[in-house]
């Protein structure tokens, strides 16, 4: 005689183990933080063909499936004495840190008045090292293509 209670218990335990394994797999696959940082030079355009001064903008995109909180963004410079200098950036949407980025959401930070920045960099003898963005866990994401700032 088959004990139905035992069969139901075995079936419930096996589906529970399969479900637990599936949840671990999904967490390991989708639960990682993935942030992409890009830097570009662009200009504001105005009506009647007016074009503004060039500015350097940094776009941060959340490529992961969990929200990310950006706590700071900036450009790191160094000089010949290996002294580090930082320029903190502001959000173009006037958001204050920390900035929350949901799945595939982006935020843009920028340095206005690129010509003034380039002149100051030359006067101080600074060499642009990289753009950085830090999340709320302290992890730093970097973008090293800074040819326009040189």
N, C-alpha and C positions, 0 to 999 in steps of 0.2 A: 504494500500500500504506500502510495506517495503522500508525503506530508506537504500539503499546499502552502502552509505557513513558511516552511523552510525554503521552498522554491521562490516564493515572493520575496523573502529576505535576501536570498542570493541574487535575485534579479535586481532588487533595489540597491544592494551593495555594489554590484558591477556597474550599474548606470551611474551611481555616485562617483565611483573611481574614474570612469571615462569622462564625466563632466568636470571633475577636478583637474584632470590632465589637460583637457581642452582649455580651461580657464588659465592655467599656467602658460600654455603655448600662446594664447592670445595676448597675455600680459607681456611676455618676453618679445613678441613680435611687434606689438603696437604701443607698448608702454614706455618706449625710450624717447628722450627729448632729442629732437632734430631741428636745428635752427640754421638757416642759410643767411649769409650776410653778403651784400653786393654794394659796391660803390660806383656812382656814375656822376658825370658832370652834365648839368642841364641848365636851362634858362626858363624863366617865367615869360609867358607871352601875354600881351595885353591887346585889347581891341585896336583896330586900325593899324595893325602891323607893327606895333611897338614891341620891342624885345628888351627884357630886363638884363641885369648883369648875370654872368654865369655864377652858379653855386654848386658846391659839391654835396651830393646827397647820398645817404646810406640807407639802403632798404633792408629790413630784417623780416624774414618770412619764417613762420612756424611750419615746418614740413612734417612734424610728428602729429600724433592723434590726441595728445594730451595738452592742456593749456600750459603756456610758458609765461612767466612774469619777467620782463626785462627791467633790470634795476639800474643800469647805466650804459651809456654809449659814448664813445669818444675816439680820438686819434692819438696814438702814442708817437712821440718824436724822440730822437736822441741826438746828442751833439758829439763832437770829437772827444770830449772828456767822458763819454759814456754816461752822462747824466740824462735821466729820463724826464721828459716834459709831456703833460697830457692836456688835451683840449677836449672838454666835455661838450656834447652835442645836445641840442634841444629837438623835441618832436615838432614837426610842422603842424600838427593838429593841436598844439598847446596842451598835450596830455602831460601830466606830471608822473614821475617815476614812483612806483613801478608801473609799467605799461603791460597790460594783459593781452596776450596773443592767443586766440583760439586756433583750432584746426584750420590751416591754410590762410590764416589772417596775416596781414603785414602792417608794418609801421615804418614811416620814413623819418629819418633824422637828417639835419643838414647844417652845413657851414655856409652862411651867406657871405657875400663879399669875398669871393675867391681871390681876386687880385690883391686885396689888402692882406689876406692870409699868406699868399705866396711871397709878398714883399717882406712880411714879418719873419717868415721862415728863413729867407735869405739873409736878412739883417742879423738874426740871432745865430746863424750857422747851424740850423736844425735840419736833421734828415728825417723825413717821415718813415716810420718803421711799420706800423700796421694800424688798421681800424679794429677796434674791439667793441664787443657787446657782451655784457655780463647778465646772466639770469639771476633769479633770486637764490639759487643754490650756490652761487659763486663761480659757476663754470663760465669760462671765457671763450667766446667764439671770435675768430680773427679773419680778416680779409687783408691780403698783403699787396694787392695791385694799386699802388699809390703814385703812378707815374705823373698824373696831372698835378699833384702837389709839389713836385720837384722843381 
